[in-house]
Amino acid sequence: MARFMENLPLRKAAEAVAHVLAGAGHTVYFVGGCVRDRLLGYPVKDIDIATSARPEEVLCLFPGAWEVGAAFGVVLVRRDGFCFEVATFRRDGRYRDGRRPESVCFTDAEEDARRRDFTMNGLFEDPFSVPPGRVVDYVGGVADIRARVLRCIGEPDLRFGEDSLRLMRAVRFAVTREVQVEEETYAAVCRNAPLLARIAPERIREELDRILLSPGRKRGVEMLVETGLMKHVIPELYGMVGCTQPPQWHPEGDVYTHTLMMLDELGKDGAPVSLELALGVLLHDVGKPPCRQVDETGRIRFSGHDKAGAAMAREILRRLKYSNAVVDAVSAMVERHMRFMNVQQMKKSTLRMFMSSPRFRDELELHRLDCLSSNGLMDNWQFVRDSMDSYRDAPLVPPPLVTGRDLVNLGLSPGPDFKNWLSRLQELQLEGTLRTRKEALLLLGQIAPVEQNTLAEYLEKLAL
């Protein structure tokens, strides 16, 4: 379990910082995530340092260092291309906003450990022990790591009341570190779920992203729903629970079950998972509950759920302060996901335009997951794959044979008809009916009010 840190350059740089602090007579430990991940067998990506040195002493020892949390005793130190947070052992004062203490006072290592969130995050490592890796454990974190249990330090209600983002972090650690949440800690998450409303949407979004980008995303969403945290993240998802679907198309069950199955399947093929795709999977059917209709024969329909879902996705993502690029990409994915039903009936030009979307590979993967998690019919997916292969050596949408500049050069005045003429020519180009610039210009002369003498002179000028 206590595997030595794999990132040796990072470790050596951190040890160099620790030597300077220890050489000045200060106690110094590696702390938190780096210790936890080493013991759990995960790669160590960064190292935080805790010390008895006061911030002003750290600044004196490391010229060029700077304070990033003066009130909390945190100094950033650069060494050998790495940046380390060096924090003074502290005890937190009262929390008023559910996120940060009003004040701190500096103390010793044991009190510093006991102020932290979970036992697995409250461990220290002696940088100088022989053999390396000796853990200093004031909170029982080593035993919990061995048992793969996530447990609050001290009273769970107090920990979550101090910093309510810890509620989301509990779920995130459970799924990204593959541990079970201890019973009392889990019960406290459920009790304190309403406190999440105090946290800024940006902070909630960051934790949600980490959950959705982890292989345990299905379990993470289930936990958010079961604990009630999702009421303060994406409450619209609760409408999926119990929203039944036509069994001939969705033998798996309700919309929520279908979505969980897709989340579980996502990434199993080993391909990288983008945030946009993960969000698209989560929200692709969010419009079904408000659109659900049952006729007199008992037939269930969700007419328009793609467009309704796109609008809902846009509202949800904006509420969580996602970037415009993410909002646009995900809402487009949701709005377009039902178009795969008609791909085999599309004209060649329509299909090529459909496949030319900048995020089409994500859309195609969403469709694959949609099929695997419902009736299992893959014919439309296979048709699109074959179509994409047929255009592998040529652009799906080549440069247009005729442009707006040509129209102006032929004496046509800009206006609404411009778009119609150009769209018609592009459609025929994509169908393969128009293959050359000359053919396209000659057809333009038939569908637009172009003087034939002017067109002939223009063709001659272009040597066509």
C-alpha positions in Angstrom: 0.0 0.0 0.0 2.7 2.5 0.9 4.2 2.7 -2.6 6.9 5.3 -2.9 6.0 8.4 -4.9 6.5 7.8 -8.6 7.2 11.4 -9.6 10.8 11.6 -8.5 11.6 15.1 -9.8 8.6 16.4 -7.9 9.6 14.5 -4.8 13.2 15.8 -5.0 12.1 19.4 -5.4 9.7 19.0 -2.4 12.4 17.5 -0.3 14.7 20.4 -1.1 12.1 22.9 0.2 11.6 20.7 3.3 15.4 20.7 3.9 15.5 24.5 3.9 12.6 24.6 6.5 14.1 21.9 8.7 17.5 23.5 8.5 16.0 26.6 10.0 14.7 24.6 12.9 11.1 24.1 11.8 9.0 21.0 11.8 8.0 20.1 8.3 5.8 17.4 6.7 4.2 16.5 3.4 0.5 16.6 3.9 -2.9 15.7 2.5 -3.6 14.4 -1.0 0.0 13.4 -1.8 0.1 11.1 1.2 -3.4 9.8 0.6 -2.8 9.0 -3.1 0.5 7.3 -2.4 -1.1 5.0 0.2 -4.0 4.3 -2.1 -1.8 3.6 -5.1 -2.6 6.6 -7.2 -0.1 8.8 -9.0 1.1 11.8 -7.0 0.6 14.9 -9.1 1.5 17.6 -6.5 2.8 17.9 -3.0 1.6 20.2 -0.3 3.9 21.1 2.7 2.8 21.9 6.3 5.3 23.4 8.7 5.6 25.1 12.1 7.3 28.1 10.3 5.2 31.2 10.2 4.4 32.8 6.9 6.9 35.6 7.4 9.6 33.1 8.2 8.8 31.1 5.1 9.1 34.3 3.0 12.5 35.1 4.5 13.8 31.6 3.8 12.6 31.6 0.1 13.2 34.8 -1.7 10.7 35.2 -4.5 8.0 33.3 -2.6 4.7 35.0 -2.2 1.6 34.8 0.0 -1.6 33.5 -1.6 -3.6 33.2 1.6 -2.1 35.6 4.1 -5.0 35.1 6.5 -4.5 31.4 6.4 -0.7 31.2 6.5 -0.2 29.9 2.9 2.9 30.8 0.9 3.7 29.6 -2.6 7.3 28.5 -3.1 8.9 27.7 -6.5 11.6 25.1 -6.7 13.1 23.3 -9.8 10.1 24.2 -12.0 7.5 23.1 -9.4 5.3 25.2 -7.2 4.5 24.2 -3.7 1.9 25.4 -1.2 3.7 25.8 2.2 1.1 26.2 4.9 1.7 27.0 8.6 0.1 24.5 11.0 -3.2 26.1 12.1 -6.5 25.9 13.9 -9.5 27.4 12.3 -11.8 29.9 14.0 -15.5 30.2 13.4 -17.1 29.7 10.0 -19.8 32.1 9.0 -20.2 31.6 5.3 -20.0 27.9 5.1 -16.7 28.0 3.2 -13.9 29.9 5.0 -13.1 30.5 8.6 -13.2 34.0 9.9 -9.8 33.7 11.4 -7.1 31.2 12.1 -4.5 30.8 14.8 -1.2 29.0 14.3 -0.7 25.8 16.3 1.0 22.3 16.1 0.7 19.4 13.6 -1.9 17.5 15.6 -4.4 20.3 15.8 -3.7 21.1 12.1 -4.7 17.5 11.2 -7.8 17.6 13.3 -9.2 20.6 11.5 -9.2 18.9 8.1 -12.2 17.2 6.4 -11.6 13.5 6.1 -9.3 11.1 7.8 -7.6 10.1 4.6 -6.7 13.7 4.0 -5.4 14.4 7.5 -2.2 12.4 7.2 1.4 13.7 7.3 4.5 12.2 5.8 8.0 12.7 7.2 10.1 13.8 4.3 13.3 12.6 6.0 12.4 9.2 7.4 14.6 6.1 6.6 13.2 4.1 5.0 11.2 6.9 3.3 7.4 7.3 3.6 6.9 7.2 7.4 3.3 8.4 8.0 2.3 10.5 11.0 -1.4 9.8 11.7 -3.3 11.7 14.4 -6.8 10.9 13.0 -6.9 7.2 12.1 -6.5 7.8 8.4 -4.2 4.9 7.7 -6.7 2.4 9.0 -9.4 4.0 6.9 -7.3 3.9 3.8 -6.5 0.2 4.4 -10.3 -0.4 4.7 -10.9 2.0 1.8 -13.4 4.1 3.9 -14.1 7.8 3.7 -14.7 9.1 7.2 -15.0 12.7 8.5 -12.5 13.8 11.1 -14.5 14.3 14.3 -18.2 15.2 14.2 -19.4 15.0 10.6 -22.2 17.6 11.0 -19.6 20.1 12.3 -17.2 19.4 9.4 -19.9 19.9 6.8 -21.2 23.0 8.6 -17.8 24.6 8.5 -17.2 24.1 4.8 -20.3 22.9 2.9 -18.3 22.2 -0.3 -17.1 19.2 1.6 -20.5 17.6 0.9 -19.5 17.5 -2.8 -16.0 16.5 -2.0 -17.2 13.5 -0.1 -18.9 12.2 -3.3 -16.0 13.1 -5.5 -13.5 11.3 -3.3 -15.8 8.3 -3.1 -15.9 7.9 -6.8 -12.4 9.1 -7.9 -10.6 7.1 -5.1 -13.0 4.1 -5.1 -13.8 4.2 -1.4 -17.0 3.6 0.6 -18.4 6.5 2.6 -18.6 5.5 6.3 -22.2 5.2 7.5 -22.3 8.2 9.9 -20.5 10.4 7.3 -23.0 9.4 4.6 -25.9 10.1 6.9 -24.5 13.5 7.6 -24.1 14.3 3.9 -27.9 13.5 3.5 -28.8 15.6 6.6 -26.7 18.6 5.5 -27.4 18.5 1.8 -29.4 21.8 2.0 -26.2 23.6 3.1 -24.9 23.2 -0.4 -27.1 26.1 -1.4 -24.6 28.4 0.3 -21.8 27.5 -2.1 -21.0 29.5 -5.2 -22.1 27.7 -8.4 -18.5 27.8 -9.8 -17.3 25.7 -6.9 -20.1 23.2 -7.2 -19.4 23.0 -11.0 -15.7 22.2 -10.4 -16.6 19.2 -8.2 -19.3 18.1 -10.6 -16.8 18.1 -13.4 -14.3 15.9 -11.5 -17.1 13.5 -10.8 -18.3 13.3 -14.4 -14.8 13.0 -15.8 -14.0 10.0 -13.5 -14.7 6.4 -14.4 -17.1 6.3 -11.4 -19.4 8.9 -12.9 -22.5 6.7 -12.7 -22.0 6.0 -9.0 -21.3 9.7 -8.4 -24.5 10.8 -10.0 -26.4 8.1 -8.1 -24.9 9.4 -4.8 -25.7 13.0 -5.6 -29.3 12.1 -6.3 -29.7 9.7 -3.3 -28.2 12.2 -0.8 -30.3 15.1 -2.0 -27.2 17.1 -3.1 -28.5 17.0 -6.7 -31.4 19.2 -5.6 -28.8 22.0 -5.4 -26.8 21.1 -8.5 -29.2 19.9 -11.2 -32.6 19.5 -9.6 -34.2 18.8 -13.0 -32.7 15.3 -12.9 -35.2 14.2 -10.3 -37.9 14.4 -13.0 -36.2 11.5 -14.7 -36.7 9.2 -11.8 -39.9 7.2 -12.4 -40.4 8.8 -15.9 -41.4 5.6 -17.7 -40.7 5.0 -21.4 -42.1 2.8 -24.2 -40.9 -0.7 -23.3 -40.4 -1.7 -26.9 -37.8 1.0 -27.3 -36.6 1.2 -23.7 -36.7 -2.2 -22.0 -34.2 -0.9 -19.5 -36.8 1.2 -17.6 -37.3 4.8 -16.8 -35.3 7.8 -18.1 -33.1 7.9 -15.0 -32.1 4.2 -15.4 -31.4 4.8 -19.1 -29.2 7.8 -18.3 -27.3 5.9 -15.6 -26.6 3.0 -17.9 -25.2 5.4 -20.5 -22.9 7.0 -17.8 -21.8 3.6 -16.8 -20.9 2.6 -20.4 -19.2 5.9 -21.2 -15.5 5.5 -21.5 -15.5 1.7 -21.3 -14.0 1.5 -24.8 -10.9 3.3 -23.5 -11.4 6.4 -25.5 -10.9 9.8 -23.8 -14.1 11.3 -22.4 -14.6 15.1 -22.9 -16.5 17.2 -20.4 -18.9 18.1 -23.1 -19.7 14.5 -23.9 -20.2 13.6 -20.2 -22.6 16.6 -19.7 -24.3 15.7 -23.0 -25.0 12.1 -21.8 -26.2 13.4 -18.4 -28.6 15.9 -20.0 -29.6 14.4 -23.3 -33.0 13.3 -22.1 -33.6 16.0 -19.5 -36.4 17.3 -21.7 -38.4 14.0 -21.6 -40.2 14.5 -18.2 -41.9 17.8 -19.2 -42.7 16.5 -22.7 -44.1 13.2 -21.7 -47.6 12.4 -23.1 -49.7 9.3 -22.9 -52.6 8.9 -25.5 -55.9 7.0 -25.0 -54.2 3.7 -26.1 -51.5 4.1 -23.4 -48.8 4.9 -25.9 -46.1 7.1 -24.4 -44.6 9.9 -26.5 -41.9 12.6 -25.8 -42.5 14.8 -28.8 -40.1 17.8 -28.9 -38.0 16.6 -26.0 -34.8 17.2 -27.9 -35.6 21.0 -28.4 -37.0 21.3 -24.9 -34.0 19.5 -23.5 -31.6 21.8 -25.3 -33.2 24.8 -23.8 -33.2 23.2 -20.3 -29.5 22.2 -20.7 -28.6 25.8 -21.7 -30.4 27.1 -18.6 -28.8 24.5 -16.3 -25.3 25.0 -17.6 -25.5 28.8 -17.4 -26.8 28.5 -13.9 -23.6 26.5 -13.0 -21.5 29.2 -14.8 -20.1 27.0 -17.5 -18.3 28.8 -20.4 -20.3 29.8 -23.4 -18.4 27.3 -25.5 -19.5 24.4 -23.2 -23.1 25.7 -23.1 -23.3 25.9 -26.8 -21.6 22.5 -27.4 -23.7 20.6 -24.9 -27.1 22.2 -25.8 -26.4 21.5 -29.5 -25.6 17.9 -28.7 -28.9 17.6 -26.8 -30.9 19.2 -29.6 -29.4 17.1 -32.4 -29.3 13.7 -30.7 -32.7 12.5 -32.2 -31.6 13.3 -35.7 -29.7 10.0 -35.9 -33.0 8.3 -36.2 -33.3 9.7 -39.8 -29.7 9.4 -41.1 -30.5 6.6 -43.5 -33.2 8.7 -45.1 -31.2 11.9 -45.3 -30.1 13.3 -48.7 -26.3 13.1 -49.2 -25.9 16.8 -48.7 -27.9 16.8 -45.5 -26.0 13.9 -44.1 -22.6 15.6 -44.9 -23.7 18.8 -43.3 -24.9 16.9 -40.2 -21.6 15.0 -39.9 -19.6 18.2 -40.3 -20.5 19.5 -36.8 -17.2 20.3 -34.9 -18.2 18.0 -32.1 -19.7 15.2 -34.2 -17.6 12.5 -32.8 -18.9 13.2 -29.4 -22.5 13.2 -30.8 -21.9 9.9 -32.5 -20.6 8.4 -29.3 -23.6 9.7 -27.4 -25.8 8.0 -30.0 -23.8 4.7 -29.6 -24.3 4.8 -25.8 -28.0 5.7 -26.3 -28.5 2.6 -28.4 -26.5 0.3 -26.2 -28.5 1.5 -23.2 -31.9 1.0 -24.8 -33.0 -1.4 -27.5 -29.5 -2.2 -28.8 -30.3 -1.4 -32.4 -27.0 -0.1 -33.9 -27.9 0.2 -37.6 -28.0 4.0 -37.7 -24.7 4.2 -35.9 -23.1 1.7 -38.3 -24.5 3.6 -41.3 -22.9 6.9 -40.0 -19.6 5.1 -39.3 -19.6 3.7 -42.8 -20.5 7.1 -44.3 -17.7 8.8 -42.4 -15.2 6.2 -43.7 -16.3 6.9 -47.2 -15.3 10.6 -46.8 -12.0 9.8 -45.0 -9.9 11.2 -47.8 -12.0 14.2 -48.6 -13.5 17.0 -46.6 -17.1 16.5 -45.6 -17.9 20.1 -46.6 -15.4 21.2 -49.2 -14.9 24.9 -50.0 -17.9 26.3 -51.9 -17.7 26.4 -55.7 -19.4 29.8 -55.6 -19.1 32.5 -52.9 -20.8 35.8 -52.1 -18.0 37.6 -53.8 -18.9 35.9 -57.1 -22.5 37.1 -56.7 -21.4 40.7 -56.2 -19.0 40.5 -59.1 -21.9 39.3 -61.3 -23.9 42.5 -60.4 -26.3 41.0 -57.8 -27.2 43.1 -54.8 -26.7 41.6 -51.3 -30.0 40.6 -49.7 -32.0 37.6 -48.4 -31.8 35.8 -51.7 -28.0 35.6 -51.4 -28.2 32.9 -48.7 -30.8 30.9 -50.6 -28.8 30.8 -53.9 -25.6 29.9 -52.1 -27.3 27.2 -50.0 -28.9 25.7 -53.1 -25.5 25.6 -54.9 -23.8 24.1 -51.9 -26.5 21.4 -51.5 -26.0 20.4 -55.1 -22.2 20.4 -54.7 -22.5 18.1 -51.7 -24.9 15.9 -53.6 -22.2 15.5 -56.3 -24.4 17.1 -58.9 -22.1 20.1 -59.3 -18.5 19.2 -59.5 -16.8 22.3 -61.0 -16.8 26.0 -60.5 -18.0 26.6 -64.0 -21.0 24.2 -63.6 -22.0 26.1 -60.4 -21.7 29.5 -62.0 -23.8 28.4 -65.0 -26.5 27.1 -62.7 -26.4 30.3 -60.8 -27.2 32.0 -64.1 -30.4 30.0 -64.2 -31.6 30.5 -60.6 -30.6 34.1 -60.1 -31.3 37.2 -62.2 -27.8 37.4 -63.8 -27.3 39.0 -67.2 -26.1 36.3 -69.5 -23.5 38.6 -71.2 -22.2 39.5 -67.7 -21.9 35.8 -66.8 -20.1 34.9 -70.1 -17.6 37.7 -69.5 -17.1 36.6 -66.0 -16.4 33.0 -67.0 -14.0 34.2 -69.7 -12.2 36.4 -67.1 -11.8 33.4 -64.8 -10.6 31.3 -67.8 -13.4 28.8 -67.2 
